Amino acid sequence: MATTADRFRAAVEAADLGAVEELFTEDVRLYSPVKFTPFEGRPMVLGLFGVLLRTFEDFRYVGELAGSAQTAAGPEGGAADSTVLVFRATVNGKQIHGIDLLQFDEAGRIKEFTVMVRPQSAVQALGEAVLAGLVEDGLAPRP
């Protein structure tokens, strides 16, 4: 049987936003490398994913690790089953190497999602492209 991480990976690789949506909790939080506070709630996180699916070029997952990790909610949040998906992509000509940390609730849905990206020049290119996409989609005010 496919895990939530398997289903998520397949949905992202197929650019199937509807399939991604059903894997998130209503109050999902996404921690981004370009924004200090998390994106909160399924509608906002799905909006961000719509932008990301348009922004990344040649996106592909290249590895996976599974285990348990403390959630970003801190000690009161406790540990959660977690999967790290390693990815590669290009944004505006910059090669990106990153990880998606998926953390699951008791029902196996994604409750926290943390993205880490390197190098710094790729983080900057990603931040600029995502902000432009969020503004274009009406999800963020014009700077």
TORPA-67650 format. One record per residue (C-alpha): residue number from 1; x, y, z. Coordinates in steps of 0.25 Angstrom, whole numbers, plus 5000, padded with zeros to 4 digits. Layout:
! TORPA-67650
> pos:px:py:pz
> NUM:X:Y:Z
...
This chain:
! TORPA-67650
> pos:px:py:pz
> 1:5000:5000:5000
> 2:5005:5014:4996
> 3:5009:5023:5008
> 4:5005:5038:5009
> 5:5019:5041:5005
> 6:5018:5032:4992
> 7:5004:5038:4988
> 8:5010:5052:4991
> 9:5022:5050:4982
> 10:5014:5044:4971
> 11:5004:5056:4972
> 12:5015:5066:4971
> 13:5022:5059:4960
> 14:5009:5059:4952
> 15:5006:5073:4956
> 16:4993:5069:4961
> 17:4988:5079:4971
> 18:4975:5072:4974
> 19:4982:5060:4978
> 20:4992:5068:4987
> 21:4980:5075:4994
> 22:4974:5062:5000
> 23:4987:5059:5007
> 24:4988:5072:5015
> 25:4981:5074:5028
> 26:4971:5086:5028
> 27:4981:5094:5037
> 28:4994:5090:5030
> 29:5006:5099:5032
> 30:5017:5101:5022
> 31:5030:5106:5026
> 32:5038:5113:5015
> 33:5052:5116:5013
> 34:5048:5130:5008
> 35:5038:5134:5019
> 36:5040:5134:5034
> 37:5026:5131:5038
> 38:5019:5119:5032
> 39:5008:5119:5021
> 40:4996:5114:5029
> 41:4983:5106:5025
> 42:4980:5097:5013
> 43:4975:5109:5004
> 44:4988:5117:5006
> 45:4997:5105:5005
> 46:4990:5100:4992
> 47:4991:5114:4986
> 48:5006:5113:4989
> 49:5007:5099:4983
> 50:5000:5105:4970
> 51:5011:5115:4969
> 52:5022:5105:4972
> 53:5017:5095:4961
> 54:5018:5107:4951
> 55:5031:5112:4956
> 56:5040:5100:4957
> 57:5046:5095:4944
> 58:5051:5080:4943
> 59:5046:5077:4957
> 60:5049:5063:4962
> 61:5050:5055:4975
> 62:5064:5048:4976
> 63:5063:5042:4990
> 64:5055:5039:5002
> 65:5057:5036:5017
> 66:5047:5033:5027
> 67:5046:5033:5042
> 68:5041:5042:5053
> 69:5044:5057:5057
> 70:5039:5068:5066
> 71:5030:5077:5059
> 72:5032:5092:5058
> 73:5021:5094:5068
> 74:5032:5091:5079
> 75:5032:5082:5091
> 76:5017:5083:5093
> 77:5016:5078:5078
> 78:5024:5065:5081
> 79:5030:5056:5070
> 80:5022:5052:5058
> 81:5025:5041:5047
> 82:5033:5049:5037
> 83:5038:5047:5023
> 84:5049:5055:5016
> 85:5048:5056:5001
> 86:5061:5060:4994
> 87:5059:5068:4981
> 88:5066:5076:4970
> 89:5060:5086:4961
> 90:5063:5099:4953
> 91:5057:5113:4956
> 92:5061:5124:4946
> 93:5073:5117:4942
> 94:5078:5114:4956
> 95:5080:5100:4960
> 96:5073:5096:4973
> 97:5076:5085:4983
> 98:5066:5083:4994
> 99:5058:5075:5004
> 100:5043:5074:5007
> 101:5041:5070:5021
> 102:5027:5064:5022
> 103:5021:5062:5036
> 104:5008:5054:5038
> 105:4996:5054:5048
> 106:4991:5042:5054
> 107:4982:5039:5041
> 108:4994:5040:5032
> 109:4991:5053:5026
> 110:5002:5064:5025
> 111:5001:5074:5036
> 112:5014:5081:5035
> 113:5023:5083:5023
> 114:5037:5089:5023
> 115:5045:5093:5011
> 116:5060:5095:5011
> 117:5068:5099:4999
> 118:5082:5102:4995
> 119:5090:5110:4990
> 120:5087:5124:4995
> 121:5086:5129:4981
> 122:5075:5118:4978
> 123:5068:5123:4991
> 124:5068:5137:4986
> 125:5063:5133:4972
> 126:5052:5124:4977
> 127:5047:5135:4987
> 128:5046:5145:4976
> 129:5039:5135:4966
> 130:5029:5131:4977
> 131:5026:5145:4982
> 132:5023:5149:4967
> 133:5014:5137:4966
> 134:5007:5139:4979
> 135:5004:5154:4975
> 136:5000:5149:4961
> 137:4990:5140:4968
> 138:4985:5150:4978
> 139:4990:5143:4990
> 140:5000:5153:4994
> 141:5000:5169:4993
> 142:5009:5176:4983
> 143:5022:5179:4989
